[in-house]
Amino acid sequence: MSLVATHPESAHLRAQLKENVVLKHMAPTAMAELEPLLSVVDCHKGECLIRQGALAMEQYFLLDGILKRVVANQQGKAMILRFTDSGAMETSYAAWRLDTPVPYSIMTVTKARVAKLPLPQWVAFLDRHLDLKQIFEFEVMHLMSEIMAHTITLHLLDAPGRVHRFMRKHPELTDRVPQKELASYLNLSAETLSRLRKD
């Protein structure tokens, strides 16, 4: 783990951060202020970045790879809430604001690289840059509404409808998310998903 500023690939990392859904709106002076706070972490496939129930929280900007939000019950039954692609972000901001434990885990689906910082530091940074805070909070609400739409989809659409909706809304992920993970997200068996994708 190293800071963006001292990383051997710092120029490439800066270019990736400028493409992030939230950070692309930042002024160069604000980016220069944020950079020394960001650590870069290379993660293996299946690695857990934050575990459900955690109290210490971080803000993640995904540079490469795919992440997932997963919620599990006490019996270990898990549900994937969303996938995150490079250029997007992952956060537990709502839990931090509500002073509750993180209600889900954030895990890697593929090998991944993230830039991260502790959530209290990110919130303090946002409080100094209120225009960015507004953009960030809008993105948090967008993610929450996306998860709600997915949950409704699981209840209201049949299996072919769920598959076609995902392929229509997320064509960039269709062939990059492993079949087993995608089947779990759509509440299908891998065999059913395979058959429906051929139809």
N, C-alpha and C positions, 0 to 999 in steps of 0.2 A: 504494500500500500504506500503510495506517495502522493504528494500534492500535485495539482495540475501544473503549477509554475515550475516545479523541479523535475517533472516527469520527462524521460527521454523523448517521448512523442508529444511534447507540450503543444507544438504548433498544430498538429492534427487534432488533438483534444480540444483546443480552443475553437477550431473550425466546427467540430461536432457540437460543442456547447452552443454555438451561435445558431445552430439549426434546431435546437430544442423548442418544443411547442410553447414554453413559457419564457425561456431565456432569450429567445430571438428578439424579443421586444425591448431588451435592455440597452441602455446607453453604454458606450464603451467605458465611461468612468465607473459606472455601477458594476460592469463585468470585471473591471480591474480590482474593485473592492471585494467582489465575491470570490474571485479566483484563489486567493490564499487560504480560503476556508474550505475549499473542495478537495477531498481525498479521492483518488482513483483506485478502484478495486477490480481486479480480474477474478471472476467467479467461475467455478466449475458447473457443469450441468447438474441440476437437482440440489443446488446449494440454497440454504435458507438465509435470507438477508435479515428478516425480522420474524419472530415467532408469535403466533396468536397468544394474547395475554401479556405481552411485554409492556413494560412501562417506559423504558428508555427507547426513544423513537428517533428516526432519521428521515431525511428528505433525500430521495434518489432521482437522479437524472440518468436515463438509460442511454448509453453511448453505442453499444453493440449488443445484439442478442435479443432474447425474448424472456420476459418475466411473467409470472402469474400471481394473482391474488387468490388465496384459498382459505375457505373457512371450514372448520371441522367440528364435529360434536364430540362428546366424551367417549363415545363408542368408536371413534376413529373414522367415521364416515365423513368423507370430504366432498366439498363442492367448489369448483373453480368459478370465481366471480367474474374475472376478466383476464385478458392477456395484454401485456404492454410491449410495444415494439420500440426499437431504437428511435430516438428523437422525442420520445414521450417521457413521462415522469411517473413515479410512484411515491405515495405519501401516506402518513397516518395523521394528517393535519386535523381532521375532524375529531378523532379520538383525543388528540393533544388538547384541542380547544375545550372539549367536554370534560377533560381530566379523567378519562377512563382508559383502561388497558386497550391495546390494539385488538380490534375484533376479528382480525384475519392474519394469515401469514403471507409474506411476500417471498416467492421462491423463483429460482431460475428454471426456465424450461429448456434452454440451450446454454452453451457456454456464453458468458455475458461480461460486459464491462460497464461499470456504473461510476458516476461521480456522485459523491454523497457528502452530507454534513449533518451534524446533530440538529434535530428539529428546533430546539430553542434558539440556536444560532441563526437558522433560516428565518424564523419568525422575527427575530430582532432585526435582521437584514431587511425584511419586508416592511417593518415598521419605519425604517429610514427611507423606503422607496415605495410610497403609497400607490403610485401608478402601477407598479409591478404587482403589488399586493392584490389589487383589483383584478388583474389578469390571472394571477395564480388562483384566487378564490373562485373565479368564474370557471377555470379548468377543473378545480375540485368538484364543483357542482355538476359540471358536464360529465365527469367520471361517475359520480353517484347516480345521475339519471341514466347513464349507459348501463350500469349494473342493474338498476330497477327494470329497465326495458328488457334486459336479458332474462331476469327472473320471471317477468310476465310472459315472455316468449316460451319459456320452459313449460309453463302451465297452459298456455292457450294454443300453441301451434303443435301440429303432429310432427313426427320425426322428419319426414321430407321437408316440411316447412321450416323446421329449425336449421336443417343443413343448408337449404337454399338461402335462407336469410343470412347466415354466417358468410357464405360464399359471396353474396351480393355486397354485404357491408364491409367485409374484411378480406378482399381478394389477395392483398399483400401477405396475409398470414396463412391462407388456405393450404399451401404446399410447404410451409416452413414449420408449422406446429406439428409435432409428432402425432400420428393417428390416434394413439392411446389417449393423449392429453386432450385432443380435440373431441374425441368421443365422450370423455368424461365431462367436458364443458357443456356438451349438447345433451347430456344425460342419455347416451346411447351406448350400446356395445360397440366395440371396434369393428366387429363383423357387419353389423347393421350400417354403420357409417360407411364402410368400404363399399357395400352394395348400393347405398343411396348416392354415393358420389359418382358411381358408374352410370346411374340412370339419367 
